[in-house]
Amino acid sequence: MSSIVLAQAANAINLNQGLAAIGYGLGAIGPGIGVGLIWAAVINGTARQPEAQGKLMGIAWTTFVLTEVLALIGLVVYFIASA
């Protein structure tokens, strides 16, 4: 009886790891889209007003870091969920 319970627990652990990987993949889509939108806005703004490039780059790097923190939080949650 105990071997059946252990086998089911091992299957549940493997299922949790798979679901955690799928969750992290879905969680990384948002920051990926966000980073693309940030740099697209910087390119567009620089094309319209080249003299504002310095200010736009400062804002872009700040928002880029904040967006990437979301991806890193997702990575940490993945490791916690798969353990």
C-alpha positions, 0 to 999 in steps of 0.5 A: 500500500505504501508503494502506491502512495509513494508512486502517486506522490512522485507523479504529483511532484513531476506534475507540479514541476511541469505546471511550474514550467508552463506557468513561468513560460506564460509569466515571461510573455508579459515582460517580453511584450513590455520590453518590446513596447518600451524600446519601440516607444523610445525609437519612435520618440527619438525619431520624432524629437532627436534632442529628447533621446537622453531623457527618453533613454533614462526613462526607458532603462528605468522602466526596462529594469522594473519590467525585468524584475517581474520576469525574475520574480516569475523565475523565483516563483518557478523554483519555489513551485518546482521544489 
